[in-house]
Amino acid sequence: MTGNLRSEIQRVGEDVVFGANVSITAASIDIADKVIFKDNIAIDCKGAVKIGHHSIIGANSRVRCNNLTIGQWLYACEGLEIGAGGCNNKESDVHIGDYVGIFERVLINPNSPVVIGDNCGIGREVQIWTHGAWLDPLSGFPSDFGPVLIGNNVWLPARTIMLPNSSIGDDCVIGINSIINKRIPSGSFAAGCPVKIIRENAFPRQLSDEEIVAIVNRILTDWRCLIEFKKPGLIYSLEVLNSGLVRLTTEGDETIFDCRMKKIAGAKTEYSEDLRDYLRRRGIKIFTDDYFKSI
């Protein structure tokens, strides 16, 4: 199925999938290979729309801004809204980095620029606001307009709210249901309404080989239960060879997962892809040229 693309300049890569009722309007459109648009999507931009390869835009999503830039491997669930008032100016730009997950019913308001870095998780019903005003500021009421900046490797969990002129540095974890109204320094764990910095220099943390093996073994124990439920009677071998290296053998096929280097080698089977997808769910993401797929 072909989407309704309205633009003087456009490039659409190979194996792009358009669901029903997909409309994209922009001055220029650049869609890379293997992008999936689910049903009922409307993107309306005055400037450029650029979407990286292997990205997925969920159903019932709406976008209205000046320029929209999305990196590779975005996974956006249904109900994404980019817009929500005051999004017709030249500063209404949204930049989303590589390997980002945006979950159900997220709202991003780009009256001012919004930047989301690489490998960020934006949880269900998160709201990002770049403007807030209603009552008369000349009577002392609050009024705030400004950008929101999110660094790389940030986990912004469900129902968190970011307010104008707030920012989060790299390698941060925010507590669920927090209200962020200031700058959060890199490496922090922060939470609260309004947000408070609970611990600085918390992330990333260097783990010992023993800690890594213990974490991987816990994940594999859970996957064993899952695969034996999905495929009763499956004969397989699964072992941790050393720090972060995992060997899966099924029906004579062998696959090696390097969980530290995020690489995979050997046979590609439905079982190896199921394990790759389960590792992703647990935060260990090994990207190949295929979408993640579970049995």
VOBA-1610 file (N, C-alpha, C; in pm, whole numbers, padded with zeros to 5 digits, always signed):
BEGIN
Met+00085-00119+00000Met+00000+00000+00000Met+00088+00124+00000Thr+00051+00228-00074Thr+00129+00350-00086Thr+00067+00460-00002Gly+00152+00534+00069Gly+00103+00645+00148Gly+00074+00766+00061Asn+00001+00861+00117Asn-00028+00986+00049Asn+00082+01085+00084Leu+00183+01099-00004Leu+00297+01186+00021Leu+00283+01313-00062Arg+00286+01428+00005Arg+00273+01555-00065Arg+00398+01638-00037Ser+00485+01647-00139Ser+00612+01718-00124Ser+00673+01739-00262Glu+00742+01852-00279Glu+00811+01876-00405Glu+00936+01790-00417Ile+01002+01762-00303Ile+01124+01680-00302Ile+01097+01560-00213Gln+01113+01442-00267Gln+01092+01324-00184Gln+01177+01207-00230Arg+01224+01132-00130Arg+01296+01008-00155Arg+01240+00903-00061Val+01199+00792-00117Val+01144+00681-00039Val+01229+00558-00067Gly+01285+00498+00037Gly+01373+00384+00022Gly+01299+00256-00013Glu+01373+00147-00010Glu+01318+00016-00044Glu+01245-00045+00075Asp+01146-00128+00044Asp+01073-00206+00144Asp+01008-00119+00251Val+00960-00001+00211Val+00884+00083+00303Val+00738+00036+00301Val+00679+00022+00418Val+00543-00029+00430Val+00452+00083+00480Phe+00345+00109+00406Phe+00245+00208+00445Phe+00116+00135+00480Gly+00064+00160+00601Gly-00066+00108+00637Gly-00176+00192+00574Ala-00298+00169+00617Ala-00411+00245+00564Ala-00413+00386+00621Asn-00451+00481+00536Asn-00470+00620+00578Asn-00343+00682+00635Val-00235+00676+00557Val-00109+00740+00595Val-00090+00862+00506Ser-00073+00977+00569Ser-00056+01102+00496Ser+00067+01176+00549Ile+00158+01217+00458Ile+00277+01293+00496Ile+00285+01416+00406Thr+00286+01534+00467Thr+00298+01659+00395Thr+00417+01736+00449Ala+00508+01778+00360Ala+00627+01851+00402Ala+00693+01914+00280Ala+00784+02010+00305Ala+00859+02068+00194Ala+00950+01965+00130Ser+01008+01876+00212Ser+01087+01765+00159Ser+01066+01643+00248Ile+01067+01527+00184Ile+01045+01400+00254Ile+01158+01305+00219Asp+01221+01248+00321Asp+01331+01153+00301Asp+01307+01035+00395Ile+01264+00923+00337Ile+01233+00803+00414Ile+01331+00693+00374Ala+01405+00642+00470Ala+01506+00541+00442Ala+01442+00403+00423Asp+01525+00301+00402Asp+01478+00165+00377Asp+01409+00105+00500Lys+01315+00017+00471Lys+01252-00069+00572Lys+01187+00009+00686Val+01122+00118+00652Val+01042+00192+00749Val+00898+00142+00741Ile+00834+00129+00857Ile+00696+00083+00863Ile+00608+00192+00922Phe+00504+00229+00847Phe+00401+00319+00896Phe+00275+00236+00920Lys+00227+00232+01043Lys+00103+00160+01073Lys-00017+00244+01026Asp-00139+00203+01059Asp-00259+00268+01008Asp-00285+00404+01074Asn-00352+00492+00997Asn-00405+00618+01048Asn-00295+00709+01106Ile-00205+00750+01019Ile-00094+00838+01057Ile-00101+00964+00972Ala-00089+01080+01038Ala-00087+01207+00967Ala+00035+01287+01013Ile+00125+01318+00921Ile+00244+01399+00948Ile+00235+01524+00863Asp+00236+01639+00927Asp+00220+01767+00858Asp+00330+01861+00905Cys+00430+01883+00820Cys+00544+01966+00854Cys+00566+02073+00748Lys+00601+02194+00791Lys+00629+02300+00695Lys+00766+02280+00629Gly+00859+02221+00701Gly+00994+02202+00651Gly+01019+02060+00603Ala+01119+01995+00665Ala+01164+01864+00620Ala+01118+01754+00714Val+01091+01637+00653Val+01068+01513+00727Val+01175+01414+00685Lys+01251+01365+00782Lys+01356+01266+00754Lys+01346+01154+00855Ile+01333+01029+00806Ile+01313+00913+00893Ile+01416+00806+00856Gly+01491+00758+00956Gly+01596+00661+00934Gly+01545+00519+00918His+01635+00432+00873His+01595+00296+00836His+01550+00212+00957His+01465+00116+00928His+01409+00022+01026His+01324+00091+01133Ser+01278+00212+01108Ser+01193+00278+01206Ser+01048+00234+01188Ile+00975+00236+01299Ile+00833+00199+01299Ile+00755+00311+01365Ile+00652+00361+01295Ile+00563+00464+01349Ile+00429+00397+01378Gly+00385+00402+01503Gly+00266+00330+01545Gly+00137+00390+01492Ala+00033+00311+01499Ala-00098+00352+01448Ala-00154+00471+01525Asn-00242+00545+01458Asn-00314+00657+01518Asn-00220+00764+01574Ser-00113+00791+01499Ser-00016+00893+01540Ser-00036+01020+01460Arg-00008+01135+01523Arg-00023+01265+01460Arg+00101+01348+01486Val+00151+01414+01380Val+00270+01498+01392Val+00241+01633+01326Arg+00271+01740+01398Arg+00263+01874+01341Arg+00376+01958+01400Cys+00471+01995+01315Cys+00584+02076+01358Cys+00649+02136+01234Asn+00762+02202+01251Asn+00832+02258+01136Asn+00918+02152+01069Asn+01022+02105+01140Asn+01109+02000+01088Asn+01105+01879+01181Leu+01099+01761+01122Leu+01100+01635+01197Leu+01215+01549+01148Thr+01306+01514+01240Thr+01417+01426+01208Thr+01415+01307+01303Ile+01409+01188+01246Ile+01406+01063+01322Ile+01522+00977+01277Gly+01600+00924+01371Gly+01712+00839+01337Gly+01669+00697+01302Gln+01765+00607+01297Gln+01738+00468+01263Gln+01683+00392+01384Trp+01602+00292+01354Trp+01551+00198+01453Trp+01463+00264+01560Leu+01388+00368+01524Leu+01286+00416+01616Leu+01176+00312+01628Tyr+01129+00287+01748Tyr+01009+00206+01769Tyr+00908+00293+01843Ala+00809+00344+01771Ala+00706+00429+01829Ala+00575+00353+01832Cys+00517+00338+01950Cys+00390+00268+01964Cys+00274+00358+01923Glu+00154+00306+01937Glu+00035+00378+01889Glu+00010+00505+01969Gly-00056+00599+01903Gly-00103+00718+01971Gly+00000+00825+01998Leu+00113+00822+01927Leu+00212+00929+01943Leu+00154+01060+01890Glu+00165+01166+01971Glu+00124+01298+01926Glu+00240+01395+01940Ile+00281+01453+01827Ile+00379+01561+01826Ile+00305+01685+01778Gly+00290+01782+01866Gly+00212+01901+01831Gly+00152+01962+01956Ala+00020+01968+01964Ala-00052+02017+02083Ala-00035+02166+02105Gly-00047+02243+02000Gly-00054+02388+02015Gly+00077+02459+01998Gly+00073+02574+01928Gly+00190+02659+01914Gly+00305+02597+01838Cys+00273+02522+01733Cys+00378+02447+01661Cys+00391+02493+01517Asn+00370+02620+01492Asn+00375+02673+01356Asn+00491+02769+01333Asn+00585+02778+01426Asn+00696+02871+01410Asn+00822+02801+01362Lys+00922+02877+01325Lys+01044+02820+01267Lys+01127+02742+01368Glu+01101+02760+01498Glu+01175+02686+01601Glu+01106+02556+01640Ser+00996+02525+01574Ser+00919+02405+01609Ser+00981+02282+01544Asp+01096+02242+01595Asp+01174+02132+01539Asp+01183+02017+01640Val+01173+01896+01589Val+01186+01776+01672Val+01296+01689+01613His+01393+01655+01698His+01502+01564+01657His+01502+01444+01751Ile+01484+01326+01694Ile+01485+01200+01770Ile+01601+01117+01719Gly+01687+01073+01810Gly+01809+01003+01771Gly+01786+00858+01730Asp+01895+00781+01728Asp+01892+00640+01689Asp+01850+00551+01806Tyr+01787+00439+01774Tyr+01756+00332+01871Tyr+01667+00381+01986Val+01570+00463+01955Val+01481+00519+02056Val+01350+00440+02060Gly+01298+00419+02180Gly+01165+00360+02197Gly+01071+00465+02255Ile+00956+00485+02188Ile+00854+00576+02235Ile+00725+00495+02249Phe+00672+00489+02370Phe+00563+00396+02395Phe+00427+00465+02392Glu+00322+00397+02430Glu+00185+00438+02397Glu+00151+00578+02448Arg+00086+00653+02359Arg+00021+00780+02393Arg+00117+00883+02451Val+00234+00892+02393Val+00329+00996+02433Val+00292+01127+02364Leu+00305+01238+02437Leu+00278+01371+02384Leu+00407+01452+02385Ile+00445+01506+02268Ile+00561+01593+02256Ile+00512+01726+02198Asn+00531+01834+02273Asn+00487+01966+02230Asn+00607+02051+02187Pro+00630+02069+02056Pro+00748+02141+02010Pro+00720+02286+01971Asn+00663+02365+02064Asn+00657+02508+02039Asn+00799+02562+02025Ser+00891+02510+02107Ser+01036+02531+02096Ser+01099+02397+02063Pro+01228+02394+02028Pro+01289+02267+01987Pro+01285+02159+02096Val+01267+02036+02050Val+01277+01918+02135Val+01382+01826+02075Val+01481+01789+02156Val+01587+01698+02112Val+01588+01577+02204Ile+01577+01458+02146Ile+01586+01332+02219Ile+01706+01257+02164Gly+01801+01222+02249Gly+01925+01159+02205Gly+01909+01013+02169Asp+02022+00946+02148Asp+02025+00806+02108Asp+01991+00714+02225Asn+01931+00599+02192Asn+01908+00490+02287Asn+01828+00535+02409Cys+01727+00616+02386Cys+01640+00662+02494Cys+01511+00581+02495Gly+01458+00560+02615Gly+01327+00499+02631Gly+01231+00601+02686Ile+01124+00631+02611Ile+01023+00728+02651Ile+00896+00650+02683Gly+00861+00643+02809Gly+00756+00551+02854Gly+00616+00596+02821Arg+00523+00507+02847Arg+00381+00529+02818Arg+00329+00657+02884Glu+00258+00737+02805Glu+00190+00858+02850Glu+00284+00964+02908Val+00410+00961+02867Val+00501+01071+02899Val+00455+01197+02825Gln+00472+01313+02887Gln+00443+01441+02824Gln+00566+01530+02827Ile+00597+01590+02712Ile+00711+01682+02700Ile+00655+01815+02651Trp+00669+01918+02734Trp+00610+02048+02704Trp+00719+02154+02686Thr+00706+02237+02583Thr+00800+02348+02563Thr+00731+02483+02581His+00605+02484+02620His+00540+02609+02655His+00435+02584+02761Gly+00419+02683+02847Gly+00316+02675+02949Gly+00274+02814+02990Ala+00153+02854+02957Ala+00103+02987+02991Ala-00048+02987+02981Trp-00113+03060+03071Trp-00256+03081+03061Trp-00296+03213+03127Leu-00256+03231+03253Leu-00295+03351+03326Leu-00195+03464+03300Asp-00235+03585+03334Asp-00162+03707+03301Asp-00028+03713+03374Pro+00085+03708+03299Pro+00216+03717+03366Pro+00240+03853+03430Leu+00169+03958+03383Leu+00183+04091+03442Leu+00118+04100+03580Ser+00045+03995+03614Ser-00011+03985+03750Ser+00066+03884+03833Gly+00183+03846+03783Gly+00270+03758+03860Gly+00249+03610+03837Phe+00161+03574+03744Phe+00138+03432+03719Phe+00251+03374+03634Pro+00278+03244+03648Pro+00390+03184+03575Pro+00363+03175+03426Ser+00472+03189+03349Ser+00465+03174+03203Ser+00603+03132+03157Asp+00611+03023+03083Asp+00742+02970+03047Asp+00740+02913+02907Phe+00840+02952+02827Phe+00857+02902+02692Phe+01004+02867+02674Gly+01034+02749+02620Gly+01173+02714+02597Gly+01190+02570+02558Pro+01311+02533+02510Pro+01336+02398+02458Pro+01344+02293+02566Val+01335+02168+02522Val+01359+02052+02608Val+01466+01966+02541Leu+01568+01933+02618Leu+01682+01857+02566Leu+01701+01731+02649Ile+01706+01615+02581Ile+01727+01486+02647Ile+01852+01423+02584Gly+01947+01384+02667Gly+02073+01329+02617Gly+02062+01186+02570Asn+02176+01119+02557Asn+02182+00979+02515Asn+02166+00887+02636Asn+02110+00770+02611Asn+02098+00666+02715Asn+02019+00718+02834Val+01897+00761+02807Val+01809+00813+02912Val+01683+00728+02918Trp+01643+00693+03038Trp+01518+00621+03061Trp+01421+00716+03129Leu+01317+00753+03053Leu+01212+00844+03100Leu+01085+00761+03111Pro+01052+00708+03229Pro+00945+00608+03239Pro+00806+00669+03237Ala+00708+00582+03252Ala+00567+00616+03229Ala+00522+00737+03310Arg+00441+00822+03242Arg+00371+00936+03301Arg+00464+01041+03360Thr+00588+01041+03319Thr+00677+01151+03354Thr+00642+01273+03270Ile+00659+01392+03327Ile+00631+01516+03257Ile+00757+01602+03257Met+00796+01651+03138Met+00906+01747+03127Met+00849+01883+03093Leu+00894+01985+03164Leu+00845+02120+03146Leu+00943+02204+03064Pro+00901+02320+03014Pro+00988+02403+02930Pro+01120+02437+03000Asn+01226+02447+02918Asn+01360+02484+02966Asn+01419+02382+03062Ser+01373+02259+03056Ser+01434+02152+03135Ser+01521+02066+03044Ser+01614+01994+03106Ser+01704+01909+03028Ser+01752+01792+03112Ile+01790+01686+03043Ile+01844+01567+03107Ile+01975+01532+03036Gly+02082+01514+03111Gly+02210+01477+03052Gly+02214+01332+03009Asp+02330+01285+02965Asp+02347+01147+02922Asp+02340+01051+03042Asp+02303+00925+03012Asp+02314+00816+03109Asp+02235+00842+03237Cys+02109+00882+03221Cys+02024+00913+03337Cys+01903+00821+03343Val+01858+00795+03464Val+01734+00723+03490Val+01645+00813+03575Ile+01520+00828+03533Ile+01423+00912+03603Ile+01317+00822+03666Gly+01274+00854+03785Gly+01170+00777+03851Gly+01035+00797+03786Ile+00951+00696+03791Ile+00819+00700+03730Ile+00736+00813+03789Asn+00656+00879+03702Asn+00560+00981+03745Asn+00627+01107+03797Ser+00749+01135+03755Ser+00821+01254+03800Ser+00783+01375+03716Ile+00805+01495+03773Ile+00789+01621+03700Ile+00925+01687+03694Ile+00977+01703+03572Ile+01113+01754+03554Ile+01103+01901+03514Asn+01157+01986+03599Asn+01148+02130+03576Asn+01284+02199+03585Lys+01392+02122+03571Lys+01525+02181+03580Lys+01624+02094+03504Arg+01751+02125+03515Arg+01857+02049+03448Arg+01897+01931+03536Ile+01898+01811+03475Ile+01945+01691+03544Ile+02083+01657+03489Pro+02188+01657+03571Pro+02324+01630+03519Pro+02342+01486+03474Ser+02435+01465+03384Ser+02463+01331+03331Ser+02494+01234+03444Gly+02452+01109+03423Gly+02483+01003+03517Gly+02397+00997+03640Ser+02286+01073+03641Ser+02207+01085+03763Ser+02089+00988+03768Phe+02049+00955+03890Phe+01917+00899+03916Phe+01837+01008+03986Ala+01721+01044+03928Ala+01640+01153+03981Ala+01494+01114+03980Ala+01418+01167+04075Ala+01277+01132+04084Ala+01205+01235+04170Gly+01072+01242+04154Gly+00990+01325+04241Gly+00908+01429+04168Cys+00819+01496+04243Cys+00729+01599+04190Cys+00738+01723+04281Pro+00821+01820+04250Pro+00913+01825+04136Pro+01033+01735+04157Val+01108+01712+04049Val+01216+01616+04051Val+01329+01660+04144Lys+01387+01563+04212Lys+01507+01585+04292Lys+01613+01484+04249Ile+01737+01524+04256Ile+01847+01434+04221Ile+01873+01343+04341Ile+01846+01215+04322Ile+01862+01117+04429Ile+02008+01074+04442Arg+02071+01054+04328Arg+02211+01009+04330Arg+02282+01057+04205Glu+02397+01123+04221Glu+02477+01165+04107Glu+02584+01061+04077Asn+02634+01066+03954Asn+02740+00973+03909Asn+02701+00828+03934Ala+02574+00798+03912Ala+02523+00663+03935Ala+02541+00572+03814Phe+02541+00632+03695Phe+02545+00555+03570Phe+02641+00620+03472Pro+02700+00539+03381Pro+02703+00391+03384Pro+02797+00342+03493Arg+02781+00217+03531Arg+02863+00158+03636Arg+02940+00037+03583Gln+03068+00032+03610Gln+03151-00080+03565Gln+03121-00204+03649Leu+03078-00311+03583Leu+03045-00434+03653Leu+03160-00534+03642Ser+03173-00617+03743Ser+03272-00725+03738Ser+03222-00837+03648Asp+03313-00924+03606Asp+03274-01039+03525Asp+03170-01124+03599Glu+03187-01138+03729Glu+03093-01220+03807Glu+02954-01157+03806Glu+02946-01026+03818Glu+02816-00959+03815Glu+02750-00974+03679Ile+02829-00961+03572Ile+02774-00975+03437Ile+02721-01115+03415Val+02797-01215+03454Val+02753-01354+03438Val+02623-01378+03516Ala+02615-01324+03638Ala+02494-01343+03719Ala+02372-01279+03652Ile+02389-01160+03597Ile+02277-01092+03530Ile+02234-01171+03407Val+02330-01212+03325Val+02297-01287+03204Val+02229-01419+03240Asn+02277-01486+03344Asn+02216-01613+03384Asn+02071-01593+03431Arg+02043-01484+03501Arg+01904-01458+03543Arg+01814-01439+03422Ile+01863-01364+03323Ile+01784-01342+03202Ile+01761-01473+03128Leu+01865-01555+03116Leu+01852-01681+03044Leu+01760-01778+03117Thr+01761-01775+03249Thr+01669-01860+03326Thr+01524-01827+03293Asp+01496-01698+03281Asp+01360-01656+03245Asp+01326-01695+03102Trp+01424-01683+03011Trp+01396-01719+02872Trp+01373-01870+02858Arg+01446-01951+02935Arg+01424-02096+02930Arg+01278-02129+02963Cys+01225-02067+03068Cys+01084-02090+03104Cys+00992-02049+02991Leu+01024-01938+02926Leu+00939-01886+02820Leu+00943-01977+02697Ile+01062-02017+02653Ile+01072-02097+02531Ile+01015-02236+02552Glu+01026-02290+02674Glu+00970-02422+02701Glu+00817-02416+02709Phe+00762-02299+02741Phe+00617-02279+02734Phe+00572-02266+02589Lys+00651-02192+02508Lys+00614-02171+02369Lys+00635-02298+02285Lys+00743-02369+02313Lys+00780-02486+02233Lys+00804-02606+02324Pro+00698-02666+02377Pro+00716-02783+02465Pro+00791-02895+02393Gly+00885-02955+02463Gly+00960-03066+02406Gly+01079-03025+02322Leu+01105-02896+02307Leu+01221-02850+02229Leu+01350-02897+02295Ile+01437-02957+02216Ile+01568-02999+02264Ile+01668-02889+02227Tyr+01731-02834+02327Tyr+01824-02724+02302Tyr+01929-02720+02412Ser+02036-02646+02384Ser+02141-02622+02482Ser+02165-02473+02491Leu+02177-02421+02613Leu+02198-02278+02635Leu+02296-02262+02749Glu+02407-02197+02722Glu+02509-02183+02826Glu+02584-02051+02813Val+02630-02002+02926Val+02716-01884+02929Val+02860-01932+02924Leu+02932-01894+02817Leu+03070-01941+02800Leu+03166-01864+02889Asn+03152-01733+02894Asn+03229-01649+02984Asn+03155-01517+02997Ser+03225-01413+03035Ser+03157-01287+03065Ser+03082-01231+02944Gly+02950-01255+02942Gly+02866-01197+02838Gly+02852-01279+02712Leu+02926-01389+02696Leu+02913-01474+02577Leu+02815-01587+02605Val+02716-01602+02516Val+02613-01703+02533Val+02608-01789+02408Arg+02599-01922+02425Arg+02587-02014+02312Arg+02452-02084+02318Leu+02377-02071+02209Leu+02249-02139+02194Leu+02261-02241+02083Thr+02223-02365+02114Thr+02224-02472+02015Thr+02085-02533+02009Thr+02026-02532+01890Thr+01894-02593+01869Thr+01894-02667+01737Glu+01854-02794+01740Glu+01840-02875+01619Glu+01967-02870+01534Gly+02082-02873+01600Gly+02210-02873+01530Gly+02263-02737+01491Asp+02184-02633+01509Asp+02227-02497+01475Asp+02283-02427+01598Glu+02396-02359+01579Glu+02462-02292+01691Glu+02469-02141+01666Thr+02432-02064+01767Thr+02438-01918+01759Thr+02510-01866+01882Ile+02601-01771+01862Ile+02677-01710+01970Ile+02631-01565+01987Phe+02593-01530+02109Phe+02554-01393+02143Phe+02664-01332+02229Asp+02715-01218+02186Asp+02810-01142+02267Asp+02733-01027+02330Cys+02690-01046+02455Cys+02602-00949+02519Cys+02674-00821+02556Arg+02804-00826+02572Arg+02878-00704+02606Arg+02904-00620+02482Met+02944-00683+02372Met+02976-00612+02249Met+02854-00592+02160Lys+02742-00654+02199Lys+02615-00642+02124Lys+02631-00695+01981Lys+02685-00817+01973Lys+02703-00881+01842Lys+02646-01022+01847Ile+02615-01074+01729Ile+02562-01209+01716Ile+02632-01276+01598Ala+02663-01406+01613Ala+02729-01480+01506Ala+02673-01621+01501Gly+02683-01683+01384Gly+02635-01819+01368Gly+02499-01825+01303Ala+02427-01932+01332Ala+02300-01958+01264Ala+02191-01860+01309Lys+02110-01821+01212Lys+01991-01741+01243Lys+01870-01832+01230Thr+01802-01856+01342Thr+01685-01944+01345Thr+01571-01872+01418Glu+01454-01931+01417Glu+01344-01871+01491Glu+01373-01867+01640Tyr+01455-01961+01688Tyr+01488-01965+01830Tyr+01592-01859+01865Ser+01693-01842+01779Ser+01793-01739+01805Ser+01731-01600+01797Glu+01636-01580+01706Glu+01570-01451+01696Glu+01478-01427+01816Asp+01417-01534+01866Asp+01335-01519+01985Asp+01421-01478+02105Leu+01538-01540+02118Leu+01628-01503+02227Leu+01682-01361+02208Arg+01715-01323+02085Arg+01761-01186+02059Arg+01654-01085+02100Asp+01528-01117+02069Asp+01419-01027+02105Asp+01400-01023+02256Tyr+01417-01136+02323Tyr+01402-01136+02469Tyr+01515-01057+02536Leu+01637-01071+02484Leu+01747-00990+02536Leu+01717-00842+02521Arg+01657-00806+02406Arg+01618-00666+02384Arg+01520-00620+02492Arg+01421-00703+02520Arg+01322-00666+02622Arg+01386-00644+02757Arg+01497-00711+02783Arg+01567-00697+02911Arg+01678-00592+02905Gly+01684-00516+02793Gly+01778-00405+02784Gly+01907-00434+02711Ile+01928-00559+02664Ile+02049-00594+02590Ile+02011-00601+02443Lys+02038-00495+02369Lys+01988-00481+02232Lys+02098-00514+02132Ile+02076-00621+02055Ile+02169-00662+01950Ile+02100-00639+01817Phe+02142-00535+01745Phe+02076-00497+01620Phe+02142-00571+01503Thr+02058-00620+01414Thr+02104-00681+01287Thr+02031-00606+01175Asp+02018-00667+01059Asp+01945-00603+00949Asp+01798-00643+00949Asp+01753-00708+01056Asp+01614-00753+01064Asp+01547-00695+01189Tyr+01417-00675+01178Tyr+01341-00635+01297Tyr+01348-00745+01403Phe+01334-00705+01529Phe+01326-00804+01635Phe+01199-00886+01619Lys+01210-01016+01645Lys+01097-01105+01622Lys+01099-01217+01725Ser+00985-01236+01790Ser+00973-01347+01883Ser+00876-01450+01831Ile+00886-01571+01883Ile+00798-01680+01838Ile+00657-01652+01887
//
